[in-house]
């Protein structure tokens, strides 16, 4: 039986970590909030780099398979696709549920009036 590729596991770890750090940094104010954008940008760049590496590797493998198939005429079955699709489905569903819950949290946050400081402390 096939295994799930290392790249899929790396992508899951990268995106789960990025989303958790962004959720933790949601409460901060000031320049720290730009760190969330940086983390998401890094996660996107890692995803793009792994995608490019994956497509290049797949093109090389396809060329090797074509040359092997011309010689041997062997049919190759990809049994690990079931595991990959299952992991990506669970991770994608978790991502959508998480993003929906964060969105609902922001939509339903109550806005309360803040108490004004006493006049004596304003002019000091």
N, C-alpha and C positions, 0 to 999 in steps of 0.2 A: 504494500500500500504506500502511496506517495505521501510526502510531507508538505506542509505549508512552507512556502519560501521564506527565507530570512528577511527579504525586503518587506514582505507584508507585516511581519512581526515588528520590524524597525518602524515602519509607518504607523502602526497601531500605537507603539510606545511613544513616538514623537508627538502624535496628535492628542493622545490622552494626556500626556504631560503638559502640552501647550494649553489645552483647554482648562486643565486643573489650575495651572498657574494663572491663567487669565481670570478664572473665577475667584481665586484668592486675591488677586490684585484689584478686583472690582470695587472694593471698599476704600481703596486709597485715593487720595486727591493730590493734585499738583503734578509735577513732572514725572512722577512714578507711573502715571497712567499711560504715558507713551511707551512704557516697557511692554505693555500688552501688544501694541502694534508691532514692536520689534520682534516679540516672540512669535506672533502669527506670521510675520514675514519670514523669519528663519524657518518655521515649519513648512511654509509654502516653498521656499527655496530648496529645502531638503527633499520635499516631495517631488519637485521638478527634476532635481539631480538624479534621484533614484529612478524616476520615470524614464529619463533619457538613457541612463545606464541599462535599464531593463529593455528598452526598445533596441539598443545597440546589441545587447547580448542575444536577444531574440532573433535579430537579423542574422547574426553569426551562426546561431544554432540552426536556423532555417536553411542556410546555405549548406551546413554540414549534413543535415537530414536529407536534403535533396540529393547530395552526392551519394549518401548511403542508400537511399531508396532506389536510385538508379542502378546500384550494384545488386542489392539484396532483395528488394521488393518486400520489406518487412513493414507491417502495420504497427504503429506506435499509438497506444492508448494513454490518455492523460487522466489517471484516476485521482490525482491530487486536486483537480479543479473543484471537486465537491467541497473539500475542506477549505480551500481558498474562498470560494463563494460564501460558505457558511460564516467564516470569520469576518469577511467584509460586510456581510449582511447584518450580523450582530453589532459590529462596530459602527456601521452607518446608522442603524436604528438607534443605538445608544447616543450617537452624536446628535441626531435629530431630536430625540427626547430631551437631551440636555439643553440644546439651543432653545427649544420650545419652552422649557421650564425657566431658563434664564430670561427669555423674552417676557413670559407671563409674570415673573418676579418684578421686572422693571415696570411693566404696565400697571401692576396692582400695588405698587409701593404707595402707602398713604403719605400725603403731604401735610405736614403739620406746621402751624404758625410758630415761629421761634419767638421767644420772649425777648423784648428789647432790654438792653442793659440800662441800669439807672443813669440818669443824666450826669450824676457826679463822676461816674467812671468814663463817660464819653469825652469830657473836656479835660481830662488829666493828662 
